[in-house]
Amino acid sequence: MNVLLIKGLQKKYDDRVLFEKVNVAIHRGERVGIVGRNGAGKTTLAKILIGDDKPDKGSCEVRGSIGYLRQSTDHEPVKNEDTRDHYSFLRKREKELGLSRDLKEGNLNKLSGGERLKLSLAQVSLTNPDLLILDEPTNHLDSIGVQWLIRELENYKGAVLVISHDRYFLDQTVHRILEIESGELHEFSGNYSAYRHEKKRRYEEQLHRYRVQEKEKKRIEEQLAGLTNWSDQAHRQSTKQEGYKEHYRMKAKKMDAQVKSKRKRLEKQLQKSGVNEPSKESGVRFQFESENSRGKRIFEAINVSKQYDKRWLFKESSFYIKHGERVGMVGENGCGKTTFLRMILGEEEVSEGEIWKSPMLRIGYLSQDVHNLASHQTALQSLEVETRDEVFRAKSILASMGMERSRVNVPIQELSLGERTKVKMTRLLMNKYDVLILDEPTNHLDLSSREQLEDTLQHFKGTLLVVSHDHYFMDKICERLLVFKNQNVNRLEMSLSELREKEKSTSSFSQQIGEKKMLLDNEISALISEISLLMAGDPRIAELDKRLNDLFKEKRAL
């Protein structure tokens, strides 16, 4: 049964076509992902579906209720519901989501961005809609929240439409991909990895057909050129040959007719079954530059502690970061990752201990907040470029990241969140830094921009300090980790995948130990019961008592 039926949908902004002739049906229980470049119209499509925007043409039919998680919850107040069911639901989810604070009325609006997003997800899923639309649901979510959401979607009975650039999340949740590209909607079966494979296959197939067509077209054009040349010669001969003018004139006309007929057939064939040259993905080119090394250790934390009110984020933590290292920071939402970055930048005070950093370091910082750009300014105005060379370089960088030329002079408030992130990234690219601190750098970035950023960061010669919940991005970029856990920060010489594998092994081992203890407890209880039923002096008591002592020793050893 269809829960969503879209027919002939079209949407324009001024002369810019976001999409047209969109036809889609989504069935109950389906898991569908929507991908596309920043500004392609993904969020606009979602807004049309929930009635916040109207299409220029076409229709959307939704059978049932819709739940919608908006792209950014950073500046949305968290609502306190009065119903007992709602409150108990959030209390039940508190531990699953890794929320570290009480869900009391006075605390809701003090939650971090990631914690707010978790509550928004819980609130949306509570309504149990027939169609659930999630717009970038994993932005700001920690690994606990991502895994919780994956499990929730596995058990969800309705249809789910996910707008996301999180490759890991798409691989784990969806079974069909809808791609918005150049105003058209393309369908792909399978998850994100299957989509990438199929898209590459379609591109290579279309490129092959296009080349075969162009080769045949060139052959025909050469024939036409030859016929045209003969026709020209015949026309010239008809003016020179006495007594043979009519013969050569007829010959020239015949060749003219052949050329005209052949050209018409070629044009008709191309119009009917011509293959267009496949468009290549825009080659996003990030080019970071850094100065020479400033020394081996550039950051060192010595017994560092940070406290807010009576709550400790971390205590007595010591670690270091060397020049050229690529270090990822992982931990649950609210554990203090962004706070630590602000401490490095001098924007937060250390409660106890000391953070030392090498003098004269040039540090570039990309915050996760896309709302801190002046909304009335254009991209160029926000970059504060003045000279002709600076303007040219800024435009070149923005264009290389896939931003259309016309969007450069559009007010920031009209740009998508992904386009705003690219403006902030351009500011980093236009300077030389020794250290790049990237707080959720892939949030809102489209897929091709994410992948190119990964490739470029691997060639950056300076130091990288990265906070990201993009599993694939962290795995490809970071070779070491700072793990925030149990009010402590520890440096680990491993990748995120290696850490997760280690955690799985530890969890599996702990589960085995727990099961073993339970079996021992059962046997101990049975022996005590059996001994209590025996009369004093019974010879079996000594044997059972020895077995009981052995079981206690075995349990203590565990």
Secondary structure, DSSP 8 states (H G I E B T S, - for coil): -EEEEEEEEEEEETTEEEEEEEEEEEETT-EEEEEE-TTSSHHHHHHHHHTSS--SEEEEEE-S-EEEE-S--TTS-------HHHHHHHHHHHHHHT--S---TTTGGGS-HHHHHHHHHHHHHHT--SEEEEESTTTT--HHHHHHHHHHHHH--SEEEEE---HHHHHHH-SEEEEEETTEEEEEESSHHHHHHHHHHHHHHHHHHHHHHHHHHHHHHHHHHHHHHHHHHHHHHHHHSTT-HHHHHHHHHHHHHHHHHHHHHHHHHHHHH---------------B------SEEEEEEEEEEEETTEEEEEEEEEEEETT-EEEEEE-TTSSHHHHHHHHTTSS--SEEEEEE-TT--EEEE-S-SS-S-TTSBHHHHHT--SHHHHHHHHHHHHHTT--GGGGGSBGGGS-HHHHHHHHHHHHHTSB-SEEEEESTTTT--HHHHHHHHHHHTT--SEEEEE---HHHHHHH-SEEEEEETTEEEEESS-HHHHHHHHHHHHHHHHHHHHHHHHHHHHHHHHHHHHHTS-TT-THHHHHHHHHHHHHHHHHH-
